[in-house]
């Protein structure tokens, strides 16, 4: 099973793709505005809402770390 959805929340528009791998889902999420991507695994039983919320949270974290690294140079 794979899926693709767009989500516009606090982190901006996000594209989320899921692919079932055994008892897990491989989730790839991309922030449309910046092109930043995160990839993680989630239980296959996780709800779409929970996956999208986690994807947005991970993207915010990665983007804040990248922004912090730029400020230090």
C-alpha positions in Angstrom: 0.0 0.0 0.0 1.3 3.4 -0.8 -0.3 6.8 -0.5 0.4 10.4 -1.3 -1.2 13.3 0.4 -0.8 17.0 0.8 -1.1 18.7 4.1 -0.9 22.4 4.9 -0.3 23.1 8.5 2.0 25.2 10.6 5.0 23.8 8.8 3.6 24.8 5.4 2.5 22.5 2.7 3.8 18.9 3.2 3.7 16.0 0.8 3.5 12.6 2.6 4.1 9.3 0.9 3.6 6.0 2.7 4.7 2.5 1.6 3.9 -0.7 3.4 6.9 -2.8 4.3 5.9 -5.9 6.2 4.2 -4.8 9.5 5.5 -1.2 9.1 5.0 1.8 7.0 7.9 3.7 5.4 7.0 7.3 5.5 8.6 10.0 3.4 7.5 13.6 3.9 8.7 16.7 2.0 8.2 20.4 2.9 7.1 21.8 -0.5 8.5 25.3 0.2 12.0 24.2 1.2 12.4 20.8 -0.3 13.5 19.4 3.1 12.7 15.7 3.4 12.4 13.3 6.3 12.0 9.5 6.1 10.9 7.4 9.0 9.0 4.2 9.9 5.7 3.9 11.6 3.4 1.0 12.6 1.1 -0.1 9.8 -1.8 0.3 12.3 -1.0 4.1 12.8 -3.7 6.4 11.6 -3.2 8.8 8.7 -3.7 11.8 11.0 -1.0 10.5 13.4 1.5 9.9 10.6 0.9 13.4 9.1 1.2 15.0 12.6 4.5 13.1 13.2 5.8 14.0 9.7 5.1 17.7 10.4 6.8 17.5 13.7 9.9 15.8 12.3 10.1 18.4 9.5 9.9 21.3 11.9 12.7 19.7 14.0 15.0 19.1 11.0 14.4 22.6 9.6 15.0 24.2 13.0 18.3 22.3 13.3 19.3 23.3 9.8 18.4 27.0 10.6 20.4 26.8 13.8 23.5 25.5 12.0 23.3 28.4 9.5 23.2 30.9 12.4 26.5 29.5 13.9 28.5 30.1 10.7 
